[in-house]
Amino acid sequence: MQGEKVGMIDLPASVFGLPWNAALVQQAVEAERRNARAGTAHTKDRGEVSGGGKKPWQQKGTGRARHGSIRSPLWKGGGVTHGPRVERMFSAKINKRARRKALLTSLSEKARDNEIVIFDVLTFEEARTRNAARMFRSLADLYVPRIGMKGGTVLVALASADRQAVRALKNLAYVQSAEARNLSAHQVLASKYIALSKEALPVLETFAEKLTKHG
């Protein structure tokens, strides 16, 4: 956390050695984005807008176009044609195994691009934003030139729920934090760098073990 290199670690090949699978990752990212949509946008059709209880004018003899109701989409204040409706479902299903494999595939690609930083310890004694900013500033100066305040967003994967760390990190615009067990391929690919603590690695290894167990 001081931005100093303290040792070397062998990353497990089951997590960081998977070949790139663009089709699988695209499927997982698309499913997550669709499932995140609220789907609350709603427009009224001609059966839901008010008014239109009588014919605006007689059918013939006025010289104007024929109209049967002011609820028509042709009228200002009338119903909307083909607008968004709450009945439309945007959700998409993806198997748990495919989602986990897409996550590990994304992490493997980050490892090949040297965009993963492993912390020996990732804890904050005080939930202060300036402490987190100081950590990333040291990391940018001494280890990864483009991380954090020097440019490039960071996803911090925590081994477990750590309120102190979450509070310290949440006010940094270039940082996102999440528990390792809740990571997704979309989160990984949306960030330039991934910061992991050594304690988070076993959590990711359990995903790989489950993939191997089920073939």
Secondary structure, DSSP 8 states (H G I E B T S, - for coil): --S---------HHHH-----HHHHHHHHHHHHHHT---------TTTSS---S-SS-SSSSSS---S-TTSTTSTTS--SS---TT--------HHHHHHHHHHHHHHHHHTT-EEEES----SS--HHHHHHHHHHHHHHT-TTSGGGS--EEEEESS--HHHHHHHTT-TTEEEEEGGG--HHHHHHSSEEEEEGGGHHHHHHHHHHHHHT-
